[in-house]
Amino acid sequence: MEYFLLQLFIFLAASAIAVPVAKRLGLGSVLGYLIAGMIIGPFGISLIGDVEVVMHLTEFGVVMMLFLVGLELRPSMLWQMRTPILGMGGMQVVLSSIVMAAIALWALPWQQALAVGLILSLSSTAIVLQTLKEKALMNTAPGRSVFSVLLFQDLAVIPMLAFMPLLATLALGEGDHHGSVLFDINTLPAYLQVIVTVLAVISILVLGRYGSRPIFRAIAATGVREIFVAAALALVVGISLLMTVVGLSPALGTFLAGVVLADSEYRHELESDIEPFKGLLLGVFFISIGASLNFTLIGDNLALIAGLTAGLIVIKWLILIVVGKLFKVVKKDRALFAVALAQGGEFAFVLFQFAKVNGVLGADTVEPLISAVAISMFLTPLMFMAYEKRAISKDDTQINAREADIISHSGHEVILAGFGRLGTDLGRFLISAGVKPVIIDHDATNVDVLRKLGYEVYYGDITRLDLLEAAGAKEAKLLVITIGDITKSTMLIELVKKHYPHLKIVVNAHDRHACFKLMELNIDHIRRETFGSALALGQDALQQLGVDPYEAYRLARIFRKKDGEMMPDLYQWHCEEEHYISHYQQKHAELETLMTRDLLADNDELDKAWTAKNPAL
């Protein structure tokens, strides 16, 4: 017990230290976990010993992750995504398997070469999904393409596990087969093994579709949340256990269960209950991958493993570029699509071990390949970082390569800097009110699109003095800034105050802290970007709760006025956290008291006037 607690403490402490440091350095949490594993592993400072035992435990994080992925995929959604899943995913797995098997034929019999090709065709669902979520890329077009391929790969593991024993060519030594402690399926005839396996999968589908609802309904009726958490975990553990008994991957069993439960009314409850356990175990799984890197083996076979790693990444990258092109992935997104999937996956550890136990691959083949897969997974976050830097650099080059537009207009009263989501609505409002501003935006793509819509927009960097001059800053009366980037806004304001002090300035701030930075420049007319929308939504919410429309309007006006009065006072203390929090709490309590008193006041006559139905309105 003491040993277990010590190991648990080491893993948790390593996570708590490494991940914040990695995030601060811009490396991402996954790379932080991997580095932590390398440091505390047997080939680092040896704080943990038997990594293989730890990995068997932490693989449960992958099991939970795939269960949650399945919960997000309703069968109807899977059917809608059938083209990218079967098309892109199927082509990637088939092409990768064939190419890598063909290369492996130089050194291995065809059965072993095919097994290696199949296993190396898979990518890391755990690392890729975690990285895409952290970088907010899941809902982008390349993110969805990556997700489709990962789904197919995860599903492909089932037939791979079934097919792998047919490739066996090596004699098995005593003790190579490890049956389940509950039941050893290997003792059954081959046809019965198939029947038992099929029945196990069917039982998961039937339980998820018909048995889970009444069970969860009865548990939910008790009103005891921890019992629901226990039931959710029991479901995942039970399915994992069943899959292990029949020789299938626990992760794939829970994935299928998740898909079946995706239409359940308890889906969100299951997600919220399992998510914390998944995140923790997945993090420890990444640590165990870092710890599993055998530096002695890598050092003794450096050229071989470096070649295997480089070959794996390059071959998969090239195949993914081809697949992306065939399925019309936009050219600028293909690099991300390829970078995200050009590594080995966590299922390779399972499949290589399975292949070794079943006499498909020998230990001398498996060990360097496992090291290559682990290193490729370690390099994935670094490849994401390299891609981002290249993409940013390319965008900057394209922006700098385009010359600013020539602005020949003069005599305009207003210059509008920035024509993004906020600037567009503001520009429409001003134009509709008879005010035609000179509009300048630094996003070349946005400018081209807006011109097609009929707007007169000029491309250029508004923080350049010559562009301000050309826009008519000498004659203009007002500069409206909707850039959103507080650094650029600050540069522009300082430039204007120095060269065009007569120009009045109205600026937006994306949050309260940006507002304080602008107040340091003595800008009085500052609007927080989402503040007006928040008040409007608040009015709607109050009305839906039965508050009279006029009273909701009054409360919104009071809140706007008092919040504006709070800002100068809070600004004085914004650099001193303790005083700032104290003043904020005091002002907010005063505002709450004022609004509650107003809500309880008798405004019947005003309310009647406000709510009177007028057919002319």
C-alpha positions as CSV (number, residue, x, y, z in Angstrom):
1,M,0.0,0.0,0.0
2,E,2.8,2.4,0.9
3,Y,4.5,1.7,-2.4
4,F,1.3,2.4,-4.4
5,L,0.7,5.7,-2.5
6,L,4.4,6.7,-3.1
7,Q,4.1,6.0,-6.9
8,L,0.8,7.8,-7.0
9,F,2.3,10.8,-5.2
10,I,5.3,10.9,-7.6
11,F,3.0,10.9,-10.7
12,L,0.6,13.6,-9.3
13,A,3.5,15.8,-8.1
14,A,5.3,15.5,-11.5
15,S,2.1,16.5,-13.3
16,A,1.5,19.5,-11.0
17,I,5.0,20.8,-11.6
18,A,5.7,19.9,-15.2
19,V,2.5,20.9,-16.9
20,P,2.3,24.5,-15.6
21,V,5.9,25.0,-16.5
22,A,5.4,23.6,-20.0
23,K,2.3,25.7,-20.5
24,R,4.1,28.8,-19.4
25,L,6.9,28.0,-21.9
26,G,4.3,27.5,-24.7
27,L,5.0,23.8,-25.0
28,G,1.5,22.5,-24.1
29,S,0.3,20.1,-21.5
30,V,1.0,16.9,-23.4
31,L,4.7,17.7,-23.9
32,G,4.8,18.7,-20.2
33,Y,3.5,15.2,-19.2
34,L,6.0,13.5,-21.6
35,I,9.0,15.4,-20.3
36,A,7.9,14.7,-16.7
37,G,7.8,11.0,-17.5
38,M,11.3,11.1,-19.0
39,I,12.7,12.8,-15.9
40,I,11.1,10.5,-13.3
41,G,11.3,7.3,-15.3
42,P,13.8,4.5,-14.9
43,F,16.1,6.1,-17.4
44,G,15.9,9.5,-15.7
45,I,16.2,9.9,-12.0
46,S,14.5,6.5,-11.4
47,L,11.6,7.7,-9.1
48,I,9.4,5.0,-10.7
49,G,10.4,1.5,-11.4
50,D,8.2,-0.9,-13.3
51,V,6.8,1.3,-16.1
52,E,4.9,-1.5,-17.8
53,V,2.8,-2.1,-14.8
54,V,2.0,1.6,-14.5
55,M,1.1,1.8,-18.2
56,H,-1.5,-1.0,-17.9
57,L,-3.2,1.1,-15.2
58,T,-2.9,4.4,-17.0
59,E,-4.1,3.0,-20.3
60,F,-7.5,3.2,-18.6
61,G,-7.3,7.0,-19.3
62,V,-7.4,6.1,-23.0
63,V,-10.3,3.8,-22.4
64,M,-12.3,6.6,-20.7
65,M,-11.3,9.1,-23.4
66,L,-12.7,6.8,-26.2
67,F,-15.9,6.3,-24.2
68,L,-16.4,10.1,-24.1
69,V,-15.5,10.4,-27.8
70,G,-18.2,7.8,-28.5
71,L,-20.7,9.7,-26.4
72,E,-20.2,12.7,-28.7
73,L,-21.0,10.6,-31.8
74,R,-24.7,9.8,-32.3
75,P,-25.2,7.1,-34.9
76,S,-27.0,9.6,-37.1
77,M,-23.8,11.8,-37.0
78,L,-21.6,8.8,-37.8
79,W,-23.8,8.2,-40.9
80,Q,-23.5,11.8,-41.9
81,M,-19.7,11.6,-41.5
82,R,-19.4,8.3,-43.4
83,T,-17.5,9.8,-46.4
84,P,-14.7,11.4,-44.4
85,I,-14.5,8.5,-41.9
86,L,-14.5,5.7,-44.5
87,G,-13.0,7.7,-47.3
88,M,-10.1,9.6,-45.7
89,G,-9.7,7.3,-42.8
90,G,-9.9,4.1,-44.8
91,M,-7.5,5.4,-47.5
92,Q,-5.0,6.6,-44.9
93,V,-4.9,3.3,-43.1
94,V,-4.7,1.2,-46.3
95,L,-2.1,3.3,-48.0
96,S,0.1,3.6,-44.9
97,S,-0.2,-0.1,-44.2
98,I,0.8,-1.0,-47.8
99,V,3.7,1.4,-48.1
100,M,5.2,0.6,-44.7
101,A,4.7,-3.2,-45.2
102,A,6.4,-2.9,-48.5
103,I,9.4,-1.2,-46.9
104,A,9.5,-3.7,-44.0
105,L,9.7,-6.6,-46.6
106,W,13.3,-5.7,-47.0
107,A,14.1,-7.1,-43.6
108,L,11.1,-9.2,-42.5
109,P,8.9,-12.1,-43.9
110,W,5.7,-10.8,-45.5
111,Q,3.5,-11.8,-42.5
112,Q,5.6,-9.8,-40.1
113,A,5.9,-6.9,-42.6
114,L,2.2,-6.7,-43.0
115,A,1.7,-6.7,-39.2
116,V,4.2,-3.9,-38.8
117,G,2.5,-1.9,-41.6
118,L,-0.9,-2.3,-40.0
119,I,0.2,-1.3,-36.5
120,L,2.3,1.7,-37.7
121,S,-0.6,3.1,-39.8
122,L,-2.4,4.2,-36.6
123,S,-1.9,7.6,-35.0
124,S,-2.3,8.8,-31.4
125,T,-5.9,9.7,-30.6
126,A,-4.9,10.7,-27.1
127,I,-2.2,13.2,-28.0
128,V,-3.8,14.6,-31.1
129,L,-7.2,15.2,-29.6
130,Q,-5.7,16.8,-26.5
131,T,-3.5,19.1,-28.5
132,L,-6.3,20.1,-30.9
133,K,-8.5,21.0,-28.0
134,E,-5.8,23.0,-26.3
135,K,-5.2,24.9,-29.5
136,A,-9.0,25.4,-30.2
137,L,-8.7,23.5,-33.6
138,M,-11.3,20.8,-33.0
139,N,-14.1,22.7,-34.8
140,T,-12.0,23.9,-37.7
141,A,-12.1,22.1,-41.1
142,P,-8.7,20.4,-40.7
143,G,-9.6,19.5,-37.1
144,R,-12.7,17.7,-38.3
145,S,-10.7,15.9,-41.0
146,V,-8.2,14.8,-38.4
147,F,-11.0,13.6,-36.1
148,S,-12.6,11.6,-38.9
149,V,-9.3,9.7,-39.7
150,L,-8.7,9.1,-35.9
151,L,-12.2,7.6,-35.7
152,F,-11.6,5.2,-38.5
153,Q,-8.2,4.2,-37.0
154,D,-9.8,3.5,-33.6
155,L,-12.5,1.3,-35.3
156,A,-9.8,-0.5,-37.4
157,V,-8.1,-1.8,-34.3
158,I,-11.0,-4.4,-33.8
159,P,-10.4,-6.2,-37.2
160,M,-6.6,-5.8,-36.7
161,L,-6.8,-7.7,-33.4
162,A,-8.9,-10.4,-35.0
163,F,-6.7,-10.7,-38.0
164,M,-3.3,-10.5,-36.3
165,P,-3.2,-14.2,-35.0
166,L,-3.5,-15.4,-38.6
167,L,-0.1,-13.9,-39.4
168,A,1.7,-15.9,-36.7
169,T,4.9,-17.6,-37.9
170,L,6.9,-17.8,-34.7
171,A,6.8,-20.6,-32.1
172,L,5.4,-19.7,-28.8
173,G,7.4,-20.4,-25.7
174,E,5.9,-21.5,-22.4
175,G,4.1,-18.7,-20.6
176,D,3.7,-16.6,-23.7
177,H,-0.1,-16.9,-23.5
178,H,-1.6,-15.1,-20.6
179,G,-5.2,-15.9,-20.2
180,S,-7.7,-13.8,-18.2
181,V,-7.9,-14.5,-14.5
182,L,-11.6,-14.9,-15.0
183,F,-11.7,-17.0,-18.2
184,D,-9.0,-18.0,-20.8
185,I,-10.6,-17.7,-24.2
186,N,-7.5,-19.3,-25.7
187,T,-8.6,-22.7,-24.3
188,L,-11.6,-22.7,-26.6
189,P,-11.7,-24.0,-30.2
190,A,-11.2,-21.2,-32.8
191,Y,-14.9,-21.2,-33.9
192,L,-16.0,-20.8,-30.3
193,Q,-13.6,-18.0,-29.7
194,V,-15.2,-16.1,-32.7
195,I,-18.7,-16.8,-31.4
196,V,-17.8,-15.6,-27.8
197,T,-16.2,-12.5,-29.1
198,V,-19.2,-11.6,-31.3
199,L,-21.6,-12.3,-28.5
200,A,-19.5,-10.0,-26.2
201,V,-19.8,-7.1,-28.7
202,I,-23.5,-7.7,-29.2
203,S,-24.1,-7.7,-25.5
204,I,-22.4,-4.3,-25.2
205,L,-24.7,-2.9,-28.0
206,V,-27.8,-4.4,-26.5
207,L,-27.0,-3.2,-22.9
208,G,-26.2,0.3,-24.1
209,R,-29.3,0.5,-26.3
210,Y,-32.0,-1.2,-24.1
211,G,-30.6,-2.0,-20.6
212,S,-28.8,1.3,-19.6
213,R,-31.8,3.6,-19.6
214,P,-33.9,1.9,-17.0
215,I,-30.8,1.3,-14.8
216,F,-29.7,4.9,-15.0
217,R,-33.3,6.1,-14.5
218,A,-33.6,4.1,-11.3
219,I,-30.2,5.4,-10.1
220,A,-31.0,9.0,-11.0
221,A,-34.3,8.7,-9.1
222,T,-32.4,8.2,-5.8
223,G,-31.0,11.8,-6.1
224,V,-27.6,10.6,-4.8
225,R,-25.0,11.9,-7.2
226,E,-22.1,9.8,-6.0
227,I,-24.1,6.6,-6.9
228,F,-24.5,7.9,-10.4
229,V,-20.7,8.5,-10.6
230,A,-20.2,4.9,-9.3
231,A,-22.6,3.5,-11.9
232,A,-20.8,5.4,-14.7
233,L,-17.4,4.1,-13.7
234,A,-18.8,0.6,-13.2
235,L,-20.1,0.7,-16.7
236,V,-16.7,1.6,-18.2
237,V,-14.8,-0.8,-16.0
238,G,-17.3,-3.6,-16.7
239,I,-17.1,-3.2,-20.4
240,S,-13.3,-3.0,-20.2
241,L,-13.2,-6.2,-18.2
242,L,-15.5,-8.0,-20.7
243,M,-13.3,-6.9,-23.7
244,T,-10.2,-8.1,-21.9
245,V,-11.7,-11.5,-21.2
246,V,-12.5,-12.1,-24.9
247,G,-9.1,-10.7,-26.0
248,L,-10.3,-7.4,-27.5
249,S,-9.2,-3.9,-26.7
250,P,-11.0,-2.4,-23.7
251,A,-10.8,1.0,-25.4
252,L,-12.7,-0.1,-28.5
253,G,-15.4,-1.8,-26.3
254,T,-16.0,1.4,-24.4
255,F,-16.0,3.4,-27.6
256,L,-18.8,1.3,-29.0
257,A,-20.7,1.7,-25.8
258,G,-20.3,5.4,-25.9
259,V,-21.7,5.5,-29.5
260,V,-24.7,3.5,-28.4
261,L,-25.3,5.7,-25.4
262,A,-24.9,8.9,-27.4
263,D,-28.7,9.3,-27.9
264,S,-29.3,8.6,-24.2
265,E,-30.8,11.4,-22.1
266,Y,-28.1,10.7,-19.5
267,R,-25.3,11.4,-22.0
268,H,-24.3,14.8,-20.5
269,E,-24.5,13.4,-16.9
270,L,-22.1,10.6,-17.9
271,E,-19.7,13.0,-19.6
272,S,-19.5,15.3,-16.6
273,D,-19.0,12.4,-14.2
274,I,-16.2,10.7,-16.1
275,E,-14.4,13.7,-17.5
276,P,-12.3,14.4,-14.3
277,F,-11.1,10.8,-14.1
278,K,-10.3,10.7,-17.8
279,G,-8.2,13.8,-17.6
280,L,-6.2,12.7,-14.7
281,L,-5.6,9.1,-16.0
282,L,-4.8,10.4,-19.5
283,G,-2.2,12.7,-18.1
284,V,-0.6,9.9,-16.1
285,F,-0.7,7.8,-19.3
286,F,1.3,10.4,-21.1
287,I,3.8,10.5,-18.2
288,S,4.2,6.7,-18.5
289,I,4.9,7.0,-22.2
290,G,7.7,9.4,-21.4
291,A,9.0,7.1,-18.7
292,S,8.9,4.1,-21.1
293,L,11.5,5.5,-23.4
294,N,14.4,3.0,-23.0
295,F,17.4,5.3,-23.4
296,T,19.8,2.3,-23.1
297,L,18.1,0.6,-26.1
298,I,18.0,3.9,-28.0
299,G,21.6,4.6,-27.3
300,D,22.7,1.1,-28.4
301,N,20.6,1.3,-31.6
302,L,20.6,5.1,-32.2
303,A,20.9,5.0,-36.0
304,L,18.3,2.3,-36.4
305,I,15.7,3.9,-34.1
306,A,16.3,7.4,-35.5
307,G,15.9,6.1,-39.0
308,L,12.7,4.3,-38.0
309,T,11.2,7.4,-36.3
310,A,12.1,9.7,-39.2
311,G,10.9,7.2,-41.8
312,L,7.6,6.7,-39.9
313,I,6.9,10.5,-39.7
314,V,8.0,11.3,-43.2
315,I,6.1,8.4,-44.9
316,K,2.9,9.1,-43.0
317,W,3.2,12.9,-43.7
318,L,3.5,12.3,-47.4
319,I,0.6,9.8,-47.5
320,L,-1.6,12.3,-45.5
321,I,-0.7,15.1,-47.9
322,V,-1.9,12.9,-50.8
323,V,-5.0,11.8,-49.0
324,G,-5.8,15.4,-48.2
325,K,-5.4,16.4,-51.8
326,L,-7.6,13.6,-53.1
327,F,-10.4,14.5,-50.6
328,K,-10.1,18.2,-51.4
329,V,-8.7,19.4,-48.1
330,V,-7.9,23.1,-48.6
331,K,-4.2,23.5,-49.5
332,K,-3.4,25.7,-46.5
333,D,-5.0,23.1,-44.2
334,R,-3.2,20.0,-45.6
335,A,0.0,20.7,-43.6
336,L,-1.9,20.8,-40.3
337,F,-3.8,17.6,-41.4
338,A,-0.5,15.8,-42.1
339,V,1.4,17.1,-39.0
340,A,-1.5,16.1,-36.7
341,L,-1.4,12.4,-37.8
342,A,2.2,11.7,-38.7
343,Q,3.1,9.7,-35.7
344,G,2.5,6.3,-34.1
345,G,-0.4,5.7,-31.7
346,E,-1.0,4.4,-28.2
347,F,-2.7,1.3,-29.7
348,A,0.7,0.4,-31.2
349,F,1.8,-0.6,-27.6
350,V,-1.3,-2.8,-27.3
351,L,-0.9,-4.3,-30.8
352,F,2.8,-4.9,-30.7
353,Q,2.4,-6.7,-27.3
354,F,-0.5,-8.7,-28.8
355,A,1.6,-9.6,-31.8
356,K,4.5,-10.7,-29.7
357,V,2.3,-12.9,-27.4
358,N,0.6,-14.5,-30.4
359,G,3.9,-15.3,-32.2
360,V,3.5,-12.7,-35.0
361,L,6.5,-10.6,-34.1
362,G,9.7,-11.3,-32.2
363,A,11.0,-9.2,-29.3
364,D,14.0,-8.0,-31.3
365,T,11.6,-6.5,-33.8
366,V,9.0,-5.1,-31.4
367,E,11.4,-3.3,-29.0
368,P,13.0,-0.8,-31.5
369,L,9.6,-0.2,-33.1
370,I,8.0,0.6,-29.8
371,S,10.8,3.1,-29.1
372,A,10.3,4.7,-32.5
373,V,6.5,5.0,-31.9
374,A,7.1,6.5,-28.4
375,I,9.6,9.1,-29.8
376,S,7.2,10.0,-32.7
377,M,4.5,10.6,-30.1
378,F,6.9,12.8,-28.1
379,L,7.7,14.8,-31.2
380,T,4.1,15.5,-32.1
381,P,3.6,18.5,-29.8
382,L,6.9,19.9,-31.1
383,M,5.7,19.4,-34.7
384,F,2.5,21.3,-33.9
385,M,4.6,24.2,-32.5
386,A,6.8,24.2,-35.6
387,Y,3.7,24.2,-37.8
388,E,2.2,27.2,-35.9
389,K,5.4,29.2,-36.2
390,R,5.7,28.5,-39.9
391,A,2.0,29.4,-40.4
392,I,2.4,32.6,-38.5
393,S,5.6,33.5,-40.4
394,K,3.9,32.7,-43.7
395,D,0.9,34.9,-42.8
396,D,3.2,37.7,-41.8
397,T,5.2,37.4,-45.1
398,Q,2.0,37.4,-47.1
399,I,0.7,40.5,-45.3
400,N,4.1,42.3,-45.7
401,A,4.2,41.2,-49.3
402,R,1.0,43.1,-50.1
403,E,1.4,46.8,-50.4
404,A,-1.0,49.1,-48.5
405,D,-3.8,50.5,-50.7
406,I,-3.6,54.0,-51.9
407,I,-6.1,56.2,-50.1
408,S,-7.0,59.3,-52.0
409,H,-10.1,60.3,-50.0
410,S,-10.1,63.5,-47.9
411,G,-12.7,65.5,-46.0
412,H,-14.1,62.5,-44.1
413,E,-15.0,63.2,-40.5
414,V,-14.4,59.7,-39.2
415,I,-11.6,57.1,-39.6
416,L,-12.6,53.5,-38.7
417,A,-9.6,51.4,-37.8
418,G,-10.5,47.7,-38.0
419,F,-13.4,46.1,-39.8
420,G,-13.8,42.7,-38.2
421,R,-16.9,41.3,-36.5
422,L,-17.3,44.4,-34.3
423,G,-16.1,47.0,-36.8
424,T,-18.5,45.6,-39.5
425,D,-21.6,46.1,-37.5
426,L,-20.4,49.5,-36.3
427,G,-19.5,50.5,-39.9
428,R,-23.0,49.5,-41.1
429,F,-24.6,51.5,-38.3
430,L,-22.6,54.7,-39.1
431,I,-23.1,54.4,-42.9
432,S,-26.9,53.8,-42.3
433,A,-26.9,57.0,-40.1
434,G,-25.4,59.0,-42.9
435,V,-21.8,59.0,-41.7
436,K,-19.4,57.5,-44.2
437,P,-16.0,56.7,-42.5
438,V,-12.7,55.9,-44.1
439,I,-12.4,52.2,-43.3
440,I,-9.0,50.6,-42.9
441,D,-8.3,46.9,-42.0
442,H,-5.0,44.9,-41.8
443,D,-6.5,41.5,-42.7
444,A,-6.0,41.2,-46.5
445,T,-8.5,38.2,-46.8
446,N,-11.2,40.1,-44.9
447,V,-10.7,43.2,-47.0
448,D,-11.2,41.2,-50.2
449,V,-14.3,39.5,-48.9
450,L,-15.8,42.8,-47.7
451,R,-15.2,44.5,-51.0
452,K,-17.1,41.7,-52.7
453,L,-20.0,42.6,-50.4
454,G,-19.9,46.2,-51.6
455,Y,-18.0,47.9,-48.8
456,E,-15.3,50.5,-49.5
457,V,-12.5,49.1,-47.3
458,Y,-8.8,49.8,-47.6
459,Y,-6.0,47.4,-46.7
460,G,-3.1,48.6,-44.6
461,D,-1.5,48.9,-41.2
462,I,-3.2,51.8,-39.5
463,T,-0.3,52.2,-37.0
464,R,1.8,53.6,-39.9
465,L,2.0,57.4,-39.9
466,D,1.9,57.7,-43.7
467,L,-1.3,55.6,-43.8
468,L,-3.0,57.8,-41.2
469,E,-2.0,60.9,-43.1
470,A,-3.4,59.4,-46.3
471,A,-6.6,58.5,-44.5
472,G,-7.1,62.2,-43.8
473,A,-6.2,62.3,-40.1
474,K,-5.5,66.1,-40.3
475,E,-9.0,66.9,-41.4
476,A,-10.9,64.2,-39.6
477,K,-12.7,64.8,-36.3
478,L,-12.9,61.3,-34.9
479,L,-10.9,58.0,-34.9
480,V,-12.9,54.9,-34.0
481,I,-10.7,51.9,-33.1
482,T,-12.1,48.4,-33.2
483,I,-8.9,46.5,-33.7
484,G,-9.2,44.2,-30.7
485,D,-5.4,43.8,-30.3
486,I,-4.6,46.0,-27.2
487,T,-0.9,46.3,-28.2
488,K,-1.8,47.7,-31.7
489,S,-4.5,49.9,-30.2
490,T,-2.0,51.4,-27.8
491,M,0.5,52.0,-30.5
492,L,-2.1,53.8,-32.6
493,I,-3.4,55.9,-29.8
494,E,0.1,57.1,-28.9
495,L,0.8,57.9,-32.5
496,V,-2.4,59.9,-32.9
497,K,-1.9,61.8,-29.6
498,K,1.6,62.8,-30.8
499,H,0.8,63.8,-34.3
500,Y,-2.9,64.6,-34.4
501,P,-3.9,65.8,-30.9
502,H,-7.1,67.4,-32.2
503,L,-8.5,63.9,-33.2
504,K,-11.0,62.5,-30.8
505,I,-10.7,58.8,-30.0
506,V,-13.3,56.2,-29.3
507,V,-12.0,52.7,-28.7
508,N,-13.1,49.2,-27.8
509,A,-11.5,46.9,-25.2
510,H,-12.0,43.2,-25.2
511,D,-12.1,43.0,-21.4
512,R,-11.7,45.0,-18.1
513,H,-7.9,44.7,-18.0
514,A,-7.6,46.0,-21.6
515,C,-9.9,48.8,-20.5
516,F,-7.5,49.8,-17.6
517,K,-4.6,49.8,-20.1
518,L,-6.5,52.3,-22.3
519,M,-7.4,54.4,-19.3
520,E,-3.7,54.8,-18.7
521,L,-3.6,56.7,-22.0
522,N,-6.3,59.1,-20.8
523,I,-8.9,57.7,-23.2
524,D,-12.4,58.5,-21.8
525,H,-14.5,56.9,-24.5
526,I,-13.9,53.2,-24.0
527,R,-16.4,50.4,-24.6
528,R,-15.9,46.8,-23.5
529,E,-16.5,44.6,-26.5
530,T,-19.2,42.3,-25.1
531,F,-20.6,44.5,-22.4
532,G,-23.6,45.8,-24.4
533,S,-24.5,42.3,-25.6
534,A,-24.3,41.0,-22.0
535,L,-26.7,43.6,-20.8
536,A,-29.1,42.9,-23.7
537,L,-29.0,39.2,-23.0
538,G,-29.5,40.0,-19.3
539,Q,-32.7,42.0,-20.1
540,D,-34.0,39.0,-22.2
541,A,-33.2,36.6,-19.3
542,L,-35.0,38.7,-16.7
543,Q,-38.1,39.0,-19.0
544,Q,-38.1,35.3,-19.5
545,L,-38.1,34.9,-15.7
546,G,-41.2,37.1,-15.5
547,V,-39.7,40.5,-14.7
548,D,-41.6,43.3,-16.4
549,P,-39.9,44.5,-19.6
550,Y,-39.7,48.1,-18.4
551,E,-38.2,47.0,-15.1
552,A,-35.7,44.9,-16.9
553,Y,-34.7,47.9,-19.0
554,R,-34.4,50.1,-15.9
555,L,-32.2,47.5,-14.2
556,A,-29.9,47.3,-17.3
557,R,-29.6,51.1,-17.3
558,I,-28.8,51.2,-13.6
559,F,-26.2,48.5,-14.0
560,R,-24.6,50.3,-17.0
561,K,-24.5,53.6,-15.1
562,K,-23.1,52.2,-11.9
563,D,-20.6,49.9,-13.6
564,G,-19.3,53.0,-15.5
565,E,-18.9,54.8,-12.2
566,M,-17.0,51.8,-10.7
567,M,-14.3,51.8,-13.4
568,P,-12.3,54.9,-12.3
569,D,-12.2,53.7,-8.7
570,L,-11.2,50.2,-9.7
571,Y,-8.6,51.6,-12.1
572,Q,-6.8,53.2,-9.1
573,W,-6.2,49.8,-7.6
574,H,-5.9,47.5,-10.6
575,C,-2.2,47.0,-10.0
576,E,-2.7,46.0,-6.3
577,E,-4.6,42.7,-6.4
578,E,-5.7,42.7,-2.7
579,H,-7.1,46.2,-2.7
580,Y,-8.6,45.7,-6.2
581,I,-10.5,42.6,-5.0
582,S,-11.7,44.4,-1.8
583,H,-13.0,47.4,-3.8
584,Y,-14.6,45.2,-6.4
585,Q,-16.5,43.2,-3.9
586,Q,-17.6,46.4,-2.1
587,K,-18.8,48.1,-5.3
588,H,-20.5,45.0,-6.5
589,A,-22.4,44.5,-3.2
590,E,-23.6,48.2,-3.3
591,L,-24.8,47.7,-6.9
592,E,-26.6,44.5,-6.0
593,T,-28.4,46.3,-3.1
594,L,-29.4,49.2,-5.3
595,M,-30.8,47.0,-8.0
596,T,-32.7,44.8,-5.6
597,R,-34.2,47.8,-4.0
598,D,-35.2,49.1,-7.4
599,L,-36.8,45.8,-8.3
600,L,-38.9,45.9,-5.1
601,A,-40.0,49.5,-5.7
602,D,-43.6,50.2,-6.8
603,N,-43.5,51.1,-10.4
604,D,-47.0,49.9,-11.4
605,E,-48.0,52.9,-13.3
606,L,-44.8,53.0,-15.3
607,D,-45.1,49.3,-15.9
608,K,-48.6,49.6,-17.3
609,A,-47.5,52.4,-19.7
610,W,-44.6,50.2,-20.8
611,T,-46.6,47.0,-21.4
612,A,-49.7,48.6,-22.8
613,K,-50.4,47.0,-26.2
614,N,-50.4,49.5,-29.0
615,P,-51.4,48.0,-32.4
616,A,-49.5,50.9,-34.1
617,L,-46.1,49.7,-32.7
